[in-house]
Amino acid sequence: MHKALRGLALAFVLQTGTALAAEPVDKLDLNTATIAQLVKLPGVGPKRADAIVKLRERVPFRRVRDLLRVRGIGRKSLARLRPLVRVAPPKVIKPRRAARRRGRTPQRRRSD
């Protein structure tokens, strides 16, 4: 009986090219989400959502793993949140300035 069901399920997947799964949910961007949106995440209450917003105001998130900097979010919480959140790439990329060493000027080559 189980083999027959597995065979039918496999045939369905191969024929349609899709598996029976939940519809994909849009991930929440950590750099633009409101407190109300963050509170809907599992394990995130009003205080933790506020901490996320305050942290991103100081330093925007560059990757989802940066959530570990929020007090109260550890590895287990991160594993639970990772499929539900994302960090979008920055829209405006600022050009980097060349790093200068203090007290040193570039030496010019002499043309003899």
ABEGO torsion letter per residue (X at the ends): XAAAAAAAAAAAAAAAGBBBBBBBBBBBBAAABBAAAAAABBGBBAAAAAAAAAAAAABBBABAAAAAABBGBBAAAAAAAAAABBBBBBABBBBBBBBBBBGBBBBBBBBX
